[in-house]
Amino acid sequence: MAFQEQLDKLDAELIDIDAQITALYDRRDYLSAKRDDLLSSLDASSNAASNRDESPLEEDPQQDYSREDFPWSQKLRELAKKHFSISRFRNLQLLIMNAAKEGKRDIFVIMPTGGGKSLCYQLPALLDPGVTLVISPLVSLIRDQVYHLQEAGVGVGMIVGATSKEDANHVMDSMVGPAKAKKRAGASAESEENPIKLVYVTPEKIAKSKRFLSKLEQVYTAGRLSRIVIDECHCCSQLGHDFRYDYETPPLSLQFRPDYKTIFPNTPIIALTATCPPLVLQNVISILNLKSPHDPRNGTLVFTSPLHRPNLIYRVLPKPSSAPVLIQKIATWISRYYPAKSGIVYCLSKKDTQSVADGIAKESKGVIKSGVYHADLPEDQKERIHKLWRENRLHVIVATIAFGLGINHPDVRFVIHHSMSKSVEGYYQESGRAGRDGLLAECVLFFRDQDVHGMLNYAQDITTCRKILFERYFSKDGISQYTAPESAMNPVSLAQTCGRCDNCTRYDDGKTEAVVEDITVQALTLCRLLVALKEGEERVTMLKLIHYWKGLGQKKAPVEVLIRSGEVEVPVSKRFGVDELERIINYLILESYLEEDFHFTAYTTIAYITPGPKAKRFTNKRKEDIKQGDSSIKIQLPFLRIKEGGAKRDPITRPAKRRMSKDKADDAESATKKGKRKAVATDDDGNDSGFEVVCDFEDEFVPMNVGWEDDDEGDDEVDDMYPDKGGGSSGDDGTKSNAILIDDDDEDFM
């Protein structure tokens, strides 16, 4: 036994050493890359110094692009007012447009969703003699941009898979020049007076259409290719969250893989995105063959802006395990708080979009008119749905996460995620569709601890401001070194909270607090349970593991022996609800004490929980020693608890308080009609958790899982989530579905 203990100890130490070696290798790679960058900057400075004796002293490269005395400044203001009714530019817009008009350097723009990136190239395009080519990843995004530019009286064209041959010929001839377009039969006087200044295409059109590329070369040779804009440029990086192969694959010969800067060397490039961590930034600059931002005179200008938009209120709400209950909650939430307002509900699959849209229509009795967006519909139907939504004749679009990238519908009042996004970048992009008019809007994520791991840290954090979480994730530390001029930077303090999200306002009532609890014993128990189950050749999912953890199924031989030994804590304390047990397991997965083993079948993917690399750290630990604090391992996790003197119940997650609405009188009237009712806290499977909670729902908020003893399920739970919000109007008694089918997948990119 002594030899085995020594071996286990050595194994644990070797694991720690391997982790340290990996970290050192990562650090070495980082320092090596930084050294190469510094050498490049030094070479550029040496070359500049050697040329000073041969040429007159040049101006300071740190150009002040915030000036308004450039030759084009007055005209820029006039066109902004004429076409877009804009009298004041947003943060960084003027700087970027001045740099674009100067035309000496390529530009990389990182601005928040809804921050006004499109105007940064649209206005300069109106001042240029030629045409601006805009490469955009989604047909829905292209249609949206073209629609708004046409409404603004701007000459614009698009060439996508659904564009007719006649329309495509007209756009391409207009790119070459008005004279060429005029020769084509049917050219109108209106098109001559309002020539096409911007042309939108998908990356596939450039990569696969030799005819279009040939025409583009003619435009460049004629000196009319003023600028190339790559919108949502993170899509060209395999490190980005929406990688598109044809963004990375340059046009012309795929064998030699040339790039835009090689084919059109005198045409400046503007790359725009809202989500670009430092590694993605470096990767995109390399793929597009842009000059190094380190070059102080000719390098790419990088403009960055704070990610936070103060008018967006972020919330994470518990996701019911039952799909119908979740749809009911979504429909009730929309009906109560945003009746007849525009919104988006994001789902992960086509099947979900259909069922959610039908469910919303049914639950609202047809009051909420919803549409489903998918690639199987004809193009004219997709365009019709988009148009109905833009005109507010359709309230809600229920779509896959592909819909909405860059969509500029100003008065979207809410974005709901029925399913978690695949990444933090994706969630930031999707939630950014809300509140582009600057008014308050809500971004709600329904989260369950069994959801994907990419956003677990975001969703499970119950104390840190959501704005700070985003800022930490998209850290500017790796970007600032590339930025020139310095005035382009717009740093924001990570310590500054938004004051509106659920975590900022969670404790305002004084009844709730975040309590950091030691879960080391729970971690030891889970690790040893999994080892015992593995020895018994049994694989368990998260739900099955919780089943054993709660003391059920103890007749299994390995588990029974382990529990009788007294070295594990089974059943787990009832102070933890099922949601919190899932949260503990997920946290231990993130910390490598546990890990997932994915098993793929023809119909689904099953995630089994197994001991992780760090599980061996518990090999020689005793439960009693850990309880007494005599252990080198200490694992802690914060939980929401009711302060002393409050009602005794399961831990809860409460959304932030809302500001008092204009319908304050209606709220008061609604509150007086509420009675005191008795709620029984339950587990997700419907079983009582062993105690009752009696509370006055006029004064208290509702715990996560509630089973009502009367028939008024669901509606009042949402009321108590938002006690200060007025009720919405009720609909007709009919149950006819108002859902209109529409969804957007990758097939819609052409």
FENZIKA-V229974 format. One record per pair of residues at least 4 apart in sequence whose C-alpha atoms are under 6 Angstrom apart, sorted by sequence separation. I is the first residue (numbers start at 0). J is the second residue. If there is no record, write none. Layout:
i = [I & I]
j = [J & J]
This chain:
i = [78 & 79 & 80 & 110 & 118 & 142 & 149 & 158 & 173 & 190 & 203 & 204 & 219 & 252 & 259 & 260 & 275 & 284 & 294 & 327 & 328 & 331 & 333 & 334 & 351 & 354 & 358 & 359 & 360 & 363 & 388 & 426 & 427 & 434 & 455 & 470 & 499 & 501 & 529 & 533 & 539 & 547 & 555 & 575 & 588 & 610 & 625 & 641 & 681 & 682 & 695 & 718 & 67 & 80 & 148 & 181 & 218 & 219 & 234 & 237 & 275 & 284 & 360 & 387 & 388 & 498 & 506 & 532 & 539 & 546 & 547 & 554 & 587 & 588 & 599 & 624 & 625 & 681 & 79 & 80 & 218 & 233 & 236 & 292 & 319 & 346 & 387 & 420 & 434 & 553 & 587 & 588 & 598 & 681 & 682 & 124 & 172 & 173 & 234 & 235 & 249 & 291 & 292 & 360 & 433 & 598 & 681 & 172 & 234 & 235 & 249 & 290 & 291 & 597 & 158 & 234 & 249 & 290 & 597 & 596 & 640 & 235 & 595 & 596 & 639 & 235 & 430 & 595 & 679 & 356 & 595 & 679 & 156 & 594 & 678 & 594 & 414 & 593 & 677 & 593 & 594 & 593 & 550 & 592 & 700 & 413 & 550 & 591 & 675 & 412 & 548 & 549 & 591 & 592 & 411 & 412 & 548 & 549 & 591 & 592 & 96 & 411 & 548 & 681 & 410 & 680 & 681 & 368 & 369 & 371 & 680 & 368 & 369 & 370 & 371 & 372 & 409 & 410 & 467 & 531 & 679 & 92 & 369 & 370 & 371 & 409 & 413 & 415 & 679 & 412 & 413 & 414 & 415 & 416 & 417 & 65 & 330 & 413 & 415 & 678 & 64 & 422 & 423 & 422 & 464 & 64 & 232 & 464 & 154 & 232 & 464 & 154 & 155 & 226 & 228 & 231 & 232 & 462 & 154 & 155 & 157 & 226 & 227 & 228 & 229 & 230 & 231 & 238 & 461 & 154 & 155 & 156 & 157 & 158 & 203 & 226 & 228 & 155 & 157 & 175 & 202 & 524 & 202 & 206 & 205 & 352 & 352 & 236 & 651 & 343 & 345 & 347 & 651 & 341 & 342 & 343 & 344 & 345 & 346 & 340 & 341 & 343 & 345 & 345 & 566 & 666 & 662 & 659 & 132 & 133 & 134 & 136 & 130 & 131 & 132 & 133 & 134 & 135 & 130 & 134 & 540 & 134 & 539 & 540 & 82 & 342 & 341 & 342 & 344 & 341 & 342 & 343 & 344 & 345 & 346 & 342 & 344 & 345 & 346 & 526 & 526 & 130 & 129 & 130 & 131 & 129 & 130 & 131 & 132 & 133 & 134 & 135 & 129 & 131 & 519 & 519 & 518 & 517 & 518 & 517 & 516 & 516 & 515 & 516 & 515 & 514 & 513 & 514 & 513 & 513 & 318 & 512 & 310 & 311 & 315 & 317 & 318 & 512 & 310 & 311 & 312 & 313 & 314 & 315 & 316 & 317 & 318 & 511 & 311 & 315 & 511 & 510 & 511 & 510 & 448 & 448 & 274 & 505 & 504 & 501 & 501 & 307 & 112 & 105 & 107 & 111 & 105 & 106 & 107 & 108 & 109 & 110 & 105 & 109 & 301 & 300 & 302 & 303 & 304 & 305 & 312 & 313 & 314 & 293 & 312 & 292 & 106 & 108 & 110 & 105 & 106 & 107 & 108 & 109 & 110 & 104 & 111 & 276 & 277 & 277 & 60 & 40 & 140 & 140 & 112 & 113 & 402 & 401 & 401 & 398 & 366 & 364 & 364 & 370 & 371 & 372 & 373 & 374 & 364 & 368 & 369 & 370 & 371 & 372 & 373 & 374 & 364 & 370 & 371 & 372 & 373 & 374 & 370 & 371 & 372 & 365 & 361 & 374 & 361 & 360 & 360 & 357 & 356 & 338 & 335 & 335 & 334 & 61 & 160 & 159 & 11 & 138 & 137]
j = [82 & 83 & 84 & 114 & 122 & 146 & 153 & 162 & 177 & 194 & 207 & 208 & 223 & 256 & 263 & 264 & 279 & 288 & 298 & 331 & 332 & 335 & 337 & 338 & 355 & 358 & 362 & 363 & 364 & 367 & 392 & 430 & 431 & 438 & 459 & 474 & 503 & 505 & 533 & 537 & 543 & 551 & 559 & 579 & 592 & 614 & 629 & 645 & 685 & 686 & 699 & 722 & 72 & 85 & 153 & 186 & 223 & 224 & 239 & 242 & 280 & 289 & 365 & 392 & 393 & 503 & 511 & 537 & 544 & 551 & 552 & 559 & 592 & 593 & 604 & 629 & 630 & 686 & 85 & 86 & 224 & 239 & 242 & 298 & 325 & 352 & 393 & 426 & 440 & 559 & 593 & 594 & 604 & 687 & 688 & 131 & 179 & 180 & 241 & 242 & 256 & 298 & 299 & 367 & 440 & 605 & 688 & 180 & 242 & 243 & 257 & 298 & 299 & 605 & 167 & 243 & 258 & 299 & 606 & 606 & 650 & 246 & 606 & 607 & 650 & 247 & 442 & 607 & 691 & 369 & 608 & 692 & 170 & 608 & 692 & 609 & 430 & 609 & 693 & 610 & 611 & 611 & 569 & 611 & 719 & 433 & 570 & 611 & 695 & 433 & 569 & 570 & 612 & 613 & 433 & 434 & 570 & 571 & 613 & 614 & 119 & 434 & 571 & 704 & 434 & 704 & 705 & 393 & 394 & 396 & 705 & 394 & 395 & 396 & 397 & 398 & 435 & 436 & 493 & 557 & 705 & 119 & 396 & 397 & 398 & 436 & 440 & 442 & 706 & 440 & 441 & 442 & 443 & 444 & 445 & 94 & 359 & 442 & 444 & 707 & 94 & 453 & 454 & 454 & 496 & 97 & 270 & 502 & 193 & 271 & 503 & 194 & 195 & 266 & 268 & 271 & 272 & 502 & 195 & 196 & 198 & 267 & 268 & 269 & 270 & 271 & 272 & 279 & 502 & 196 & 197 & 198 & 199 & 200 & 245 & 268 & 270 & 198 & 200 & 218 & 245 & 567 & 246 & 250 & 250 & 397 & 398 & 283 & 702 & 395 & 397 & 399 & 703 & 394 & 395 & 396 & 397 & 398 & 399 & 394 & 395 & 397 & 399 & 400 & 622 & 725 & 725 & 723 & 197 & 198 & 199 & 201 & 196 & 197 & 198 & 199 & 200 & 201 & 197 & 201 & 607 & 202 & 607 & 608 & 151 & 411 & 411 & 412 & 414 & 412 & 413 & 414 & 415 & 416 & 417 & 414 & 416 & 417 & 418 & 610 & 614 & 223 & 223 & 224 & 225 & 224 & 225 & 226 & 227 & 228 & 229 & 230 & 225 & 227 & 633 & 634 & 634 & 634 & 635 & 635 & 635 & 636 & 636 & 637 & 637 & 637 & 637 & 638 & 638 & 639 & 445 & 639 & 438 & 439 & 443 & 445 & 446 & 640 & 439 & 440 & 441 & 442 & 443 & 444 & 445 & 446 & 447 & 640 & 441 & 445 & 641 & 641 & 642 & 642 & 581 & 582 & 424 & 655 & 655 & 654 & 655 & 466 & 273 & 267 & 269 & 273 & 268 & 269 & 270 & 271 & 272 & 273 & 269 & 273 & 482 & 483 & 487 & 488 & 489 & 491 & 499 & 500 & 501 & 481 & 500 & 481 & 299 & 301 & 303 & 299 & 300 & 301 & 302 & 303 & 304 & 299 & 306 & 473 & 477 & 478 & 296 & 293 & 405 & 406 & 431 & 435 & 743 & 743 & 744 & 742 & 730 & 730 & 731 & 738 & 739 & 740 & 741 & 742 & 733 & 737 & 738 & 739 & 740 & 741 & 742 & 743 & 734 & 740 & 741 & 742 & 743 & 744 & 741 & 742 & 743 & 737 & 734 & 747 & 736 & 736 & 737 & 738 & 738 & 727 & 726 & 727 & 727 & 484 & 749 & 749 & 615 & 748 & 748]
